[in-house]
Amino acid sequence: MSRPTMADVARRCGVSAMTVSYCYNQPDRVAPDTLRRVREVAAELGYRGPDPTARSLRRRHNGAIGVVLGEHLAYAFEDPQARRFLAGVAEVCRERGSGLNLIPTTGAADDVERVRSASVDGYIVWTTVDDDPVLDVVSGLGKPVAIHGGPAFAGARVVSIDNRASARELAARTFAGARRPALLSFPFDRDRRPRLETAPSPETIAFPVTRERLLGIYDHLGDPGGLPVAVVARNDRDEAAKQADALLDTEPDAVIAMSDQLAFAVLDAARRRGLRVPEDLAVAGWDDDPDAGRAGLTTVAQSLFDQGRDCALIALGSREPGRTAEWTTTVRTSTR
């Protein structure tokens, strides 16, 4: 049996298909008796209303924006940075009556098609690697695109703090007087392999946020020399514990971590070893996590919520000039 159509309902009711359409899309334009009759007949026939996909194609409007996450879907709910960012996106969607589609990409063969086929009016790309094929896709669809954290890409607008400048300032504060500085880093590339390196070359790093923060630290140090850099797989306090321990095995007297979650892992490791902070070990991070104040953590404060809002407005077609997101170094008791 074929699926009932709007025309079937119209014939049974003795009205035009346009009248049936108005009953669903603009019911205030239809007489109450007619509206009631159309809905009764639709229920009898099993007609559920106009196809939303067809309607969006006619209007060239989908009523949603897509957030491309280069992570598994659970990341959006587990990572504190991602949650704050997405809360800002969601607030704009609520204000504008727009939907929100999360599109996870993990390097699989079908990533590109998943992104291309998404029924959205614009895209937000969570920070990704320089050569991510998704960037070519979203920039070629004729829809607005915002990229959080980078990389910069033709046809897209980047929303980010100045990661290099903030790293340079944080290093000046955290490494003041230090003889053995060290770094707990975000992943370098999409293989996300945890490891311990010595003064790695920034040119080998595919994630722009990681690269720019490393460059800022090198700006301050001048010669990175034998700087120990422990690389984590994910921005997760518990998962970073092993790498934090490996880093403290090098006996640093000051550690910068590329997020507060990673800095908490360093503080946990220092506590297990009986190290005093900041007397034995200075520690600093990024983001000004809600727990950073209680931990006395020196950090680069930034509003990921506001950055999420800015990205959402761009994805919805805002043409306001782009701006560098605000940041400030918040000094607390974890540094000397």
N, C-alpha and C positions, 0 to 999 in steps of 0.2 A: 504493500500500500504506500502510495506516494505521500510525502510530507505536505500537510495543508499549507496553502499560501494566503497572502493578503487578498489576492483576487478571489479565492474561494470564499473567504469571509464576506467580501463585498457583495458577491452574487447572492449568497444566502440571505443577507440583510437587505438587499435591494438598494445599496448605496454605492458610491464610487470608491475606488481603491484609495483615492486621496483622503476621503473621509475616514477610512479605517486607519490610514497613516496618522492623521491628526489625533485620533483616539489614543495613540501611543505616544506621539511626540509633542502634541499641543492640545491636550484634552480640553482646555478652557475655550477652544474655538468650536466645540461640538455641543449640540443640545444634549441635556442630561439624559433624555429618553433614548436618543440615538446612541449615546456613549454606553449606556447600560445594555442595550440590545447587541451592540457590536461585541462587547466583552463577554456576554452570555454565549453568543454564537461561537466566538473564538475558543471559549472553554470547551464547548461541545465538540468542536472539530479538532481540538488539540493544537490550535495555533498559538505559539508562544510570543509572537511579536516580531517586528522587523529584525533581520540579521544585523547585529551590531558591526560585524566586519564589513559587510557591504555598505552600510551607512557611513562608516568612517572612510571608505574608499571614495564614495561620492563627495564627501565633504573635504577630503584630503586632510583630515584631522582625526587623530587617534585618541586624544584626551589623556595621554600618558607620556612620561619621559622614561628613558632607560638608563640605568646605572650599570656600567660594565665593570665588573670586579674581576681582577686577575687572580682570583682565589676561589676555593670551594665556597659554596653558598653559606655554610655555617659561619664563615669568617665575619660576615656582616653583623652577626649577633654576638660573636665572641670577642672580637677585638674592640677595646674601648675607644680607640681613635675612630674606627669605622662607624661605631654606634653613634658617636657624637656628630660626625659628618652627616650620616644618613638622617639623623634627627633634624638637622638644618634643612636638608633636601625635602623631607616629609612635611615640614612646616610650610614651605612655599607651595608644595602640592596641595595642601589643605586650603591655603589662602586662595589659590587660583582654581580650585576644583579639578585638579589634574590627578591622574593615577600615577603609580610608580612601579616600574618593572625592574627587578634585579636580574642581571644577566651574568652568571658566573662564567669565566673563561680560565682554563687551566692548561693551555697549550695543546689541547686535543684537536684532532683533525676537523671536528665540526664546529669549532669556536667561531670561525668567520661566518658561516651560514647562520648560526644561532643569532649572532649580532645583526647581520643583514636583514633577517626575516622578522625581527622584532617590530611589533606594531606600536611604534612610539613616534612622537613629534620631534624629539631631540635627544641627544645623548650626553651623559656624564661618564667620563672614563677615569676610574680610580688609578692613581699613579702606576705606570707600567714601564716596561723596558723600551729602549729606543727603537728596536726593530720589531715591535709587536705588529703582526699583520692586521690586527683589528683597527689600527690607526688609519690605514689606507681605506678600509671599508667605511668607517663612520665619516671620514672627511669627504668621501665621494658620493654621499647620498643626498646632498643638497639640504641637509638638516643642520640646525645649530648644534655645536659640539663644545663642551667644556672639558678640560683635562685637569684633574686635581693633582698638583705636585709635579707635573710634567710627564713626558717630555714635550717641548714645544713642537707643534706640528702645523703645517699649512692648513688653513681652513678651520682651525680650532683655537679657542682661547684658554690660556692656562691660568688657574687660580692657585696661588701658592705664596707662602712667605719667602723671603730671601734666605734660602737655606745656607748659602755660603757665608753671608754676613753674620747670621745668627750663630753659626758654628765658630766663626772667628772670635766673636765676642764671648761666647761661652768658654772657649778654650783659654782666652786671656784671664778669665775669672777662675776657672777650675785648675788650670795648670800653673798658676802663679806660685813660684817657689818649688814646684815639683821637680824631682830629679828622674823619676821613672814614670812618665805618663803612659796611659793605655786607653784603648777604645773598645767598646762593645757595640758592634755594628749590625744594622739591618742586613738582609741578604744582598749579595752582589748581583745576582742574576736569577733567572727563572728556575735554575736547578736547585736553588735553595739548600746548598750543601753546607752544613755547619763545619767550621774549620778555624784554625788559628794561623794567622799570617803575620808577616813582619813588614811594615811600611809598604802595603800594596800600592800599585800604580792606579790612580783614579781612572785612567783611560781604559782599564780593564773592567770597569764597573758599569753594568747595563742599566741599573735603576738610577734615574737622575737625582732623586732625593738623597740616596746614599752617597752618590758621587759628589754632589755639591757640599754635603756636610763634611765629607772627608777632605775636600779641597779647602774648606774654611779652616779646618783644624791644621792642615799643612801650612796655610797662610800664616797662622800664628806661630807655629813651630819653626818655620823657615826650613830647617833640615829635619825631616821626620826621623832620620837615623834608624834606630832599631825599634820604632814604635810597635808594640804588640797590638794586633787587631783581631779580636775574636768575632767571628761571623755567626749569626744565629739563622735558623731556618724560618722562624716566624716571630712576630712581635707578641710574645707570650711569656709572662713572668715565670711560670713553672717550666716551660720548655727551655727557657734560657738558662736555667740553673746550672746545667753541665758546662756551658760555655763560660758562664760567669766564674765558675770554679777554675776552669782552665786558664782564664785570664789572670785570676789572682795567684795562680801558681807561678806567674812570672814576677811576682812581688812588686806590683806598681804602688806608687804612693798617691796617684790621682787617676780616676777613671771617668771618662765621658761615655754615656750610653745614649744611643740615638732615639730613645723614647723613655718616658718615665717608667713604663712597664719593665723595660730592660734595666733601668737604674735600680728598681726595686729588687730585681734578681741579684744585682751586685751588692746591695745593702744586706740582703738575706745571706749571701755567701760570706760577707765580712763579719756578720753577726756569728755565724757558725765557727769562724776562725778566731773569734775574740778580738777582732780589730776594732779600734776606736775610730769613729767618724766625727769630725774630719782629721783628728790628730794623726792617725796612722794612714788614713785613706780618705781623700776628698772624692766626692761623687756628685755628678750632675746629669740631668736628662733633658728631655724635650716634652712639651705639651701642657704642662701644669695640670696633670691629672687631679681629680678631686682628692685623692689620697696623698698628693705631693706635699700639701701643707702640713698634714699630720706627721708625715715622715721627715719634715724639715728639709726637703729636697730642693736644692738649687736647680732651676729649670728654665727653659725657654718657653714662655707662655704664648700660646696662640689659640685662637678660637676656631676649632674645626667645625663647630656649629655654624658660625658665620660664613666660613668658606663653603660649607654645604649649601647654604642659602644662595650665595653668589653663583655657584655652579648651576643650581636649579633655575635661577632667573635667566642665565645664559641659555640653558637648554630649552627654555620656554620662549626664547626669541628676544630677550632683552638686548638692546643695542647700546646700552650705556658703556662708556669707556672702561676698559679693564683697569684694575689697580692691584698693586702688590698687597697681599694680606698683611695685617699688622702683627707685630711680635714684640716682645720685650723680655729681657732677662730678669727673672725673679730670684733674688739671692736669699738663701736661707742658711741653716746651720750645717748643711752637709759639705760646704766648702769653707776654706780657711779665710 
